[in-house]
Structure formats: C-alpha cells, structure tokens
C-alpha cells in the first residue's frame, strides 16, 4: 500500500520502510501501528514498558506486571528513549488490531486527560487502553485506561 502513495519530498510523515531504507531511525519518532504492520514498532517493542507479546505479537499486549490485554480494541500508548539515539524520543500508538490502533489515536486526541493522567514527565512511560463503542455505531468512540 505504501508504495502507491505519492508524497512531497519535504513531507514529515514517512512510511516505516522509508525510514529504515534511508537509515533515519536516529531521530524523534511517532510510530503508528503494531509490530505486525510497522517495522519500527517491531524494532522498539522490546524496549516498551507495555509491549506486544514477544513470542506471538498477535496474542496481544503484556504490561510490566505481566497482565495481558488481548482484545482487538486494546492498545498501548508509550514514550521511550529512542534505542537508536538515546538523546531522541519515540512515541508509540499501537493496537492489537487496526481498531486498537484507532483506539490509541482516539484516546490521545479526544481523551488526553484520561489517557495521560498518570504521565508525570517520565522518560519511559506507557499506558494500555481499551476502546469502546458507546453509541452502538460499530466505531470506537470512548476509551478506558486498563493498565
């Protein structure tokens, strides 16, 4: 799909494969999508406090206390030092499935006070969230912090 997109050369959003090909991992990054769809998320997964199950990424998320989150609407929002350049930061918005990634984005954009309530400026931080469809239209419209 990414090969079909035509973007200007100065466009600040890049596909994961372009960042890897151009060896531009050593910068501040916002990664969208889980390790099954984003190569860079796969590369940094090991460093996340709440990460995708390393034996089977499709099995869901595991937090630092070993709690599992495996519904399709579950997601992680995380901040870590960039493992390729510790002076830089990586932010990850990734879900167990596509709807989970949408949950992460909706949570951060529409419910930042709820999602970021426990963030106190830590260099390494993560929260697991779960999306909900409260109005019954089949789309995530609310989130709950689950970890």
C-alpha positions in Angstrom: 0.0 0.0 0.0 2.7 2.4 1.0 4.4 2.1 -2.4 1.2 3.5 -4.0 1.3 6.8 -2.0 3.0 9.8 -3.6 4.1 12.4 -1.1 6.2 15.6 -1.5 9.9 15.1 -0.7 9.7 17.5 2.3 6.7 15.7 3.8 7.4 15.0 7.5 5.4 11.8 7.6 7.3 8.8 6.3 6.5 5.1 5.9 8.3 2.7 8.2 10.1 1.1 5.2 11.4 4.5 4.1 12.7 5.4 7.5 14.6 2.1 7.6 15.8 2.3 4.0 17.0 5.9 4.5 18.5 4.9 7.9 16.7 7.8 9.6 15.9 5.9 12.8 18.1 8.2 14.9 15.5 11.0 15.4 12.4 11.7 17.3 9.7 9.3 16.1 6.0 8.9 16.4 5.2 5.3 15.4 1.7 4.3 14.5 0.7 0.7 14.2 1.8 -2.5 15.9 4.8 -4.7 15.1 2.9 -6.7 12.6 2.4 -3.6 10.4 5.2 -1.3 11.4 8.8 -2.4 11.1 10.0 0.3 13.5 7.4 -0.6 16.2 8.7 -4.2 15.8 12.3 -2.9 16.4 11.4 -1.0 19.5 8.8 -3.4 21.0 11.4 -5.0 23.3 12.1 -1.6 25.0 8.4 -0.7 25.7 7.2 -1.0 29.3 3.9 -2.4 27.9 4.8 -4.4 24.8 3.4 -6.8 22.3 3.8 -10.4 23.3 7.3 -11.2 22.0 6.5 -14.9 21.4 3.4 -14.0 19.3 2.7 -10.3 18.6 -0.9 -11.2 17.6 -1.6 -12.6 21.1 -1.8 -9.0 22.5 0.0 -6.8 24.9 1.7 -7.5 28.2 2.5 -4.8 30.8 5.4 -4.7 33.2 3.4 -6.6 35.9 2.6 -9.4 33.4 -1.0 -8.5 32.9 -2.3 -9.4 29.4 -4.5 -7.2 27.1 -5.7 -9.1 24.1 -9.0 -7.8 22.8 -9.0 -6.3 19.3 -9.6 -2.8 20.8 -6.7 -2.9 23.2 -3.7 -0.6 22.6 -0.6 0.9 24.0 0.5 4.5 24.1 4.1 4.7 25.1 7.1 7.0 25.4 10.7 5.8 25.5 14.1 7.0 24.7 15.0 6.2 21.1 17.1 3.0 21.3 19.0 4.1 18.1 19.8 7.5 19.7 19.1 8.0 23.4 19.0 11.8 23.0 15.8 11.3 21.0 12.3 10.1 21.9 10.0 7.5 20.4 6.2 7.7 21.0 4.2 4.6 20.0 0.5 4.4 19.3 -0.3 0.8 18.5 -3.1 -1.6 18.9 -3.6 -5.3 19.0 -5.5 -4.9 15.7 -6.3 -2.0 13.5 -9.3 -1.0 15.7 -6.9 -1.0 18.7 -4.6 1.5 16.9 -7.6 3.6 16.2 -8.4 3.4 20.0 -4.9 4.7 20.8 -5.3 7.6 18.4 -8.8 8.4 19.6 -7.7 8.2 23.2 -4.8 10.5 22.8 -6.7 13.0 20.6 -10.1 13.0 22.3 -9.4 11.9 25.9 -5.8 13.2 26.6 -6.6 14.0 30.3 -7.8 10.4 30.9 -5.0 8.7 28.9 -2.2 10.9 30.2 -3.4 11.2 33.8 -0.5 9.2 35.2 2.2 10.7 32.9 4.5 12.8 35.0 7.3 13.5 32.5 9.0 10.1 32.8 11.4 9.2 30.0 9.9 5.7 29.9 6.2 5.5 30.2 3.3 3.5 28.9 -0.4 3.0 29.3 -2.7 0.3 28.0 -6.1 1.4 26.9 -9.2 -0.3 25.6 -11.6 1.3 23.1 -15.4 1.1 23.4 -18.3 1.8 21.1 -20.7 3.5 23.4 -23.2 4.7 20.8 -23.5 1.3 19.0 -22.5 2.5 15.6 -19.6 0.0 15.3 -16.9 2.6 15.8 -14.7 3.3 18.8 -15.8 6.5 20.5 -14.5 6.2 24.0 -11.5 4.6 25.8 -10.7 3.3 29.2 -7.3 3.0 30.8 -6.7 -0.6 31.7 -3.1 -0.5 32.9 
